[in-house]
Amino acid sequence: MHQRPLAATGRSVSTIGLGTWQLGADWGDVSEADALEVLAASVEAGVTLFDTADVYGDGRSESLIGRFLAAHPGHGVTVATKMGRRVAQEPENYTPENFRAWTDRSRANLGVDTLDLVQLHCPPSAVIDADETYDALDALVADGAIAAYGVSVETCDQALSAISRPGVTNVQIIINPFRLKPLDEVLPAAEAAGVAVFARVPLASGLLSGKYTSSTSFAGNDHRSFNRNGEAFDRGETFSGVDYDTGLVAADELAAALPDGLSLPAASLAWIASRPGVTSVIPGARTTTQARSNAAAGSIDPADLDTFAAAVVDVYDRRLRADIHPQW
């Protein structure tokens, strides 16, 4: 597994990380035993970045990661957590007092004195644009509560605003073959500023797994059932905002352009990781098989993806650009 610098932190993280939303909630049930096995399989495969949040299972994801890392000293894993969605997404709630309370809770969940990296969890644009936001985050760094901070965003404009701030270590944004807009400006700006980029929702909530059909059903507590139209949070978080049936057709067309021996999810992850400016791709995994397969994508030679890369642009332009590009 290749490792890339995490901006100016002195740390390096794997090109394929592990997103752990699914170990907390909103993806159906994952037992504690299965969750711990997914974490173990990922580390064994060379993953050195876990991405989590204080609201994933109301802290369950963080606590499971804390238990796992405590049992594996010398693990070498960087944990990137997120904060800000334990209250209504209103600018007045993003206060130094709340930042302190949220980080203290995450420190307790993870069992650490200093959090490796804390990201604001898709806050309103007014929060991302405000000087006071970064003053409060700088104070947490100065106090030793956090080592570094970043911002997870919904839109490219939000990403560009965060990248312009000198203390920002990373931005986390949706990038995948169904979401190409960040390639236009966000990745070049981040690379120029020395800001790391975590590509989230890289398999479009499973649409790029190649496993789903028009008859596939999802559990009632899975966001792919209850948030398709943005009923619970931003629509772009579910299937990258792509209409489900349109996404199935697009995925089939991408699958037809796969190199021999590569699966659609592996090619998708490797293609994202090969985009200039991307630091790490953070797919989720519910099973050890998924965890190992995702990690293996980090060793795919980008030179083997030329035909697939051309298909990504073609399919996006024909089927998705008109609907997706203007929104995020």
ABEGO torsion letter per residue (X at the ends): XBBBBBEAAGBBBBABBBBAAAAABGAEBBBAAAAAAAAAAAAAAGBABBBBBAABGGGAAAAAAAAAAAABBGAGBBBBBBBGAABBBBAAABBAAAAAAAAAAAAAAAGBABBABBBBBGBBAAAAABAAAAAAAAAAAAAGABABBBBBBABAAAAAAAAABAABABBBBBBBAABAAAAAAAAAAAAAAGBBBBBBGAAGGGAAAGABBAABBBBAABAAAAAAAGAABBAAABGGGBBAAAAAAAAAAAAAABBBGBBAAAAAAAAAAABBGBABBBBBBABAAAAAAAAAAAABBAAAAAAAAAAAAAAAAAAAAAAAAAAX
